[in-house]
Amino acid sequence: MEQTKFGQRIKELRKEHGLTQESIANEFKIHRTTVKDWEVQGKEPNYLTLCRIAIFFGVTTDYLLGLED
């Protein structure tokens, strides 16, 4: 699979905030490999996690999904 818009956005936001995949995983109580899969494998989180990520980074879910800039 290839990186999705979500994968690109989550990686950019994570780096902008000086966070590691491990720190994101700890924040959302998930495995680090899940974060890696989002960023590299084109996987996306479930709806609840997507909403929590949007709130955490102060962006919209549409932004995370690449529906708005």
C-alpha positions in Angstrom: 0.0 0.0 0.0 1.0 3.6 -0.3 0.9 6.5 2.0 -2.5 8.2 2.2 -3.3 11.8 2.8 -4.0 10.9 6.4 -0.6 9.3 6.7 1.1 12.3 5.3 -0.8 14.7 7.5 -0.3 12.7 10.8 3.4 12.4 10.1 3.7 16.2 9.4 1.8 17.1 12.5 3.8 14.7 14.6 7.1 16.1 13.4 5.9 19.7 13.7 5.1 19.1 17.4 8.4 17.2 18.0 6.7 13.9 18.7 7.8 10.4 18.0 5.7 7.5 16.8 6.1 6.1 20.3 4.8 9.2 22.0 1.7 9.3 19.8 1.1 5.6 20.5 1.4 6.3 24.3 -1.0 9.3 24.0 -3.7 7.2 22.3 -2.9 4.0 24.0 -2.1 2.1 20.9 0.9 0.2 19.5 3.7 2.1 17.9 3.3 -0.2 14.9 -0.2 1.2 14.4 1.2 4.7 14.1 3.8 3.4 11.6 1.0 1.7 9.6 -0.9 5.0 9.4 2.2 6.8 8.2 3.6 4.2 5.8 1.1 1.5 5.0 -1.9 3.7 4.1 -4.0 2.5 7.0 -6.4 4.8 8.8 -7.7 5.0 12.4 -11.3 4.3 13.4 -13.7 7.2 13.8 -13.2 7.7 17.5 -9.5 7.7 17.2 -9.6 10.1 14.2 -11.7 12.5 16.3 -9.3 12.3 19.2 -6.3 12.9 17.0 -8.0 16.0 15.5 -8.7 17.4 18.9 -5.2 16.6 20.1 -3.6 18.5 17.2 -6.3 21.2 17.0 -7.3 20.4 13.4 -10.4 19.1 11.8 -11.0 15.5 10.7 -11.5 16.8 7.2 -8.0 18.2 7.3 -6.6 14.9 8.6 -8.3 13.0 5.8 -7.1 15.4 3.1 -10.5 16.8 2.4 -9.5 20.4 3.2 -6.2 22.3 3.5 
